[in-house]
């Protein structure tokens, strides 16, 4: 079936995206300086008092709250999700007066949240309402209101939370990025909270962490021969040998492929000096660079390659970074 009630499948999907994008743009236009400054002051107070940011909601609003709590935790602000019903049955013990809470309910009338509010230890000025109705009870019980009103849901019957849930999530993300700017979070700081997985590794692992050290690499002087290079590379098989001068700076690089090309020629001479065979201007990388930068150098140039000599601050050769090892590490 190519059409559904006169619309193609792609038209239906594109229309949803357009409706939700429009709602987010309209919400951006409605943001007030007053609310943004209140939020800034709240974040600064949490930092000083070492408070947590709590998210509270039911149903799909609760799922959004769980995601936003995870986002803030990843940025270094202690954060957790509090289910309003469970809170009334003991979980209120997790809440402290120095904390702040974000109450999520599109209608602003969620009964479970309204039952919880009288028992919160958190003052009104530290309650944030992610709500779509400004004159609702939850907004009246909160000190900061972030307007999540949408003109219509994207679903066919204008019922299922689609546009409203997307906007609420986006508003929470806007809060998170504001916090990130306030604390001046660096890439390295972000990586401290993401030590595992590709993301954490790309922000945390340095070239020096993954390189093969110099003492395990075949290193020769420019005066040595091809025969000596082959022996050294057989003894320490990293895929290349490194030609160093008296200062231990890299003069050149001879890889397995260079030797294969040499042997494809008629004028074989194992006593040839490696100076005439090596790459005299190899690309190098500092041991203090992020490993992912080494990956970019090897893969994104005009001629991709798989070995990258590593140098220290004095440009002395200290090891080699291999594409294979980056892949093995999950980068």
C-alpha positions in Angstrom: 0.0 0.0 0.0 1.7 3.2 -1.2 -0.8 5.7 0.1 -2.5 6.0 3.5 -5.6 8.3 3.3 -4.1 10.2 0.4 -0.6 10.6 1.9 2.5 8.6 1.3 4.4 7.1 4.2 7.3 9.5 3.8 4.9 12.5 3.8 3.3 11.3 7.1 6.7 10.9 8.7 8.0 14.2 7.4 4.9 16.0 8.6 5.5 14.7 12.2 9.1 16.1 12.1 7.8 19.4 10.8 5.2 19.7 13.5 7.6 18.9 16.3 10.3 21.2 14.9 7.8 24.0 14.7 6.8 23.5 18.3 10.5 23.6 19.5 11.1 26.8 17.5 8.0 28.5 19.0 9.1 27.5 22.5 12.5 29.0 21.9 10.8 32.3 21.0 8.8 32.2 24.2 11.9 31.7 26.5 12.2 34.6 28.9 15.3 36.2 30.3 13.8 36.0 33.7 13.3 32.2 33.6 16.8 31.7 32.2 18.4 33.8 35.0 16.3 32.0 37.7 17.6 28.8 36.3 21.2 30.0 36.3 20.8 31.1 40.0 19.4 27.7 40.8 22.3 25.8 39.2 24.8 28.1 41.0 23.0 27.4 44.3 23.1 23.7 43.7 26.9 23.8 43.0 27.6 25.8 46.2 25.3 23.6 48.4 26.3 20.4 46.7 22.7 19.6 46.1 21.1 17.1 43.6 18.7 17.8 40.8 15.7 15.6 41.0 13.3 14.8 38.2 9.7 13.8 38.9 6.9 12.6 36.6 4.6 9.8 35.7 4.0 7.8 32.5 5.9 9.2 29.5 6.8 12.3 31.5 8.6 9.9 33.9 10.5 8.3 31.1 11.6 11.8 30.0 12.6 12.6 33.6 14.8 9.4 33.7 16.6 10.5 30.6 17.2 14.0 31.8 18.5 12.8 35.1 21.0 10.6 33.3 22.0 13.6 31.1 22.7 15.8 34.1 24.6 13.1 35.9 26.8 12.7 32.9 27.6 16.3 33.1 28.7 16.0 36.7 25.6 17.3 38.5 24.3 14.6 40.9 20.8 13.8 39.6 18.1 11.1 39.9 14.6 10.3 39.0 11.9 10.2 41.7 8.6 8.5 41.0 5.9 10.5 42.9 4.0 7.5 44.1 7.1 5.7 45.3 8.1 8.9 47.0 5.0 8.8 49.2 5.9 5.3 50.2 9.5 5.9 51.4 11.6 7.3 48.6 11.1 10.8 50.0 14.1 9.8 52.2 16.3 10.5 49.2 15.3 14.2 49.0 17.1 16.9 50.9 16.4 20.6 51.5 19.5 21.6 49.5 18.2 19.7 46.4 16.1 21.1 43.5 13.3 19.3 41.7 12.0 19.4 38.2 8.3 18.6 38.0 7.2 17.2 34.6 3.5 17.2 33.5 2.2 18.6 30.3 -1.2 19.4 31.7 0.3 20.6 35.0 -2.4 18.6 36.8 -0.8 15.2 37.4 -2.5 14.0 40.6 0.5 12.0 41.8 2.7 15.1 41.7 0.2 17.3 43.4 -0.2 14.8 46.2 3.6 14.8 46.6 4.2 18.6 46.7 3.0 19.2 50.3 5.5 16.7 51.6 8.6 18.0 49.7 11.5 19.4 51.7 12.4 21.6 48.8 11.3 25.2 48.8 9.1 26.6 46.0 11.8 28.7 44.5 13.8 25.5 43.9 11.0 23.7 42.0 11.1 23.9 38.2 7.9 23.2 36.2 8.3 21.6 32.8 4.6 22.1 32.0 2.5 23.1 29.0 -0.2 25.0 30.8 0.9 28.2 32.6 -2.2 28.6 34.8 -2.0 25.0 36.1 -1.7 23.9 39.8 1.9 22.5 39.4 3.1 25.8 37.9 1.5 27.7 40.8 3.5 25.5 43.2 6.8 26.1 41.4 9.3 28.9 41.4 10.5 28.5 37.8 8.2 27.8 34.8 9.6 26.6 31.5 6.8 26.8 28.9 6.3 23.5 27.1 3.0 24.4 25.4 2.4 22.9 22.0 -0.3 23.8 19.5 -1.0 20.2 18.6 0.3 16.7 19.0 1.7 15.1 15.9 -0.5 12.0 16.3 -3.5 11.5 14.1 -6.0 12.0 16.9 -4.1 14.9 18.6 -3.9 12.7 21.8 -0.7 10.7 22.2 2.2 12.6 23.6 4.4 13.2 20.6 5.0 16.9 20.0 4.7 17.7 23.7 7.1 14.9 24.8 9.6 15.9 22.2 9.5 19.6 23.3 9.7 18.6 27.0 12.8 16.5 26.3 14.3 19.4 24.3 13.6 21.9 27.1 15.4 19.6 29.5 18.3 19.4 27.2 18.4 23.2 27.0 18.6 23.2 30.8 21.5 20.7 30.7 23.5 22.7 28.1 23.0 25.9 30.2 24.4 24.1 33.2 27.3 22.8 31.1 28.1 26.4 30.1 27.9 27.7 33.7 30.5 25.2 34.9 32.6 25.5 31.8 32.8 21.7 31.3 35.7 20.7 29.1 35.9 17.6 26.8 38.3 16.1 29.3 35.9 16.8 32.2 33.1 15.2 30.3 35.2 12.1 29.6 35.8 11.6 33.4 32.1 10.6 33.6 32.2 8.5 30.5 35.2 6.1 30.9 33.6 3.2 29.0 32.5 2.8 25.5 33.6 4.5 22.3 32.6 8.0 23.5 34.6 7.7 26.7 37.6 6.2 25.0 37.7 8.8 22.2 37.8 11.6 24.9 40.0 9.9 27.4 42.6 7.7 25.7 45.9 9.4 24.7 48.3 8.2 22.0 50.7 7.3 24.7 48.2 4.9 26.2 47.9 2.8 23.1 51.2 3.1 21.3 53.8 0.4 21.1 56.8 1.7 23.1 60.2 2.4 21.4 61.9 -0.6 23.1 59.6 -2.9 21.3 60.1 -1.3 17.9 62.9 -2.0 15.4 65.1 1.1 15.3 68.1 1.6 13.0 70.5 4.3 12.0 70.5 5.8 8.5 73.8 4.0 7.6 72.3 0.5 8.1 71.3 -1.8 5.3 68.1 -3.3 4.0 69.3 -6.8 5.3 69.6 -5.3 8.8 66.2 -3.7 8.6 64.6 -7.1 7.6 66.3 -8.8 10.5 65.2 -6.1 12.9 61.6 -6.1 11.6 61.5 -9.9 11.9 62.7 -9.8 15.5 60.3 -7.0 16.4 57.3 -7.3 14.0 55.3 -4.1 14.4 55.0 -3.6 10.6 57.8 -1.0 10.1 61.3 0.0 11.2 62.2 3.5 12.3 65.3 5.3 11.2 66.7 7.5 14.0 69.5 10.1 14.1 72.0 10.5 17.0 69.4 12.7 18.9 66.8 9.9 18.6 64.7 12.0 16.3 63.0 10.2 13.5 64.8 10.5 10.1 62.6 8.1 8.2 60.2 5.2 8.1 60.5 1.9 6.3 57.3 -0.2 6.2 56.7 -3.8 5.0 55.1 -2.5 1.8 58.3 -0.6 0.9 60.3 -3.8 1.2 57.9 -5.8 -1.0 58.0 -3.1 -3.6 61.9 -3.2 -3.5 61.9 -7.0 -4.1 59.5 -6.6 -7.0 62.3 -4.9 -8.9 65.2 -6.6 -10.7 68.1 -4.8 -8.9 67.9 -6.8 -5.7 70.6 -5.8 -3.2 70.2 -6.6 0.5 73.3 -4.4 1.2 71.5 -1.3 -0.1 71.4 1.3 2.7 67.9 2.1 4.0 68.4 5.8 3.5 67.6 5.3 -0.2 64.5 3.3 0.5 62.8 4.9 3.5 60.1 7.6 3.6 62.1 10.6 4.7 59.1 12.8 5.8 56.7 10.5 7.7 53.8 12.1 9.5 54.2 12.0 13.3 52.0 12.6 16.3 52.7 13.6 19.9 52.2 11.0 22.7 50.0 13.5 24.5 47.4 13.8 21.7 44.1 12.0 22.0 44.3 8.6 20.3 41.2 9.5 18.2 43.3 12.3 16.6 45.8 9.7 15.4 42.9 7.7 13.9 41.9 10.9 11.9 45.4 11.4 10.7 45.6 7.8 9.4 42.2 7.6 7.8 41.3 11.0 6.6 44.3 12.0 4.5 44.6 11.6 0.7 46.5 8.4 1.2 45.4 6.4 4.3 48.1 4.6 6.2 48.2 2.2 9.2 51.3 3.2 11.2 52.0 6.5 12.9 55.4 7.3 14.6 55.0 8.9 18.0 57.2 11.6 19.4 57.6 13.4 22.7 57.8 17.1 23.4 61.4 17.2 22.2 60.5 15.4 19.0 62.3 12.3 20.1 60.9 9.0 18.8 59.0 7.2 21.7 56.9 4.6 19.9 54.4 3.8 17.2 50.6 4.0 17.0 48.9 1.3 14.8 45.5 1.5 13.2 45.0 -2.2 14.2 45.4 -1.3 17.9 42.9 1.6 17.6 40.3 -0.7 16.1 41.0 -3.3 18.7 40.3 -0.7 21.4 37.0 0.1 19.9 37.9 3.5 18.3 
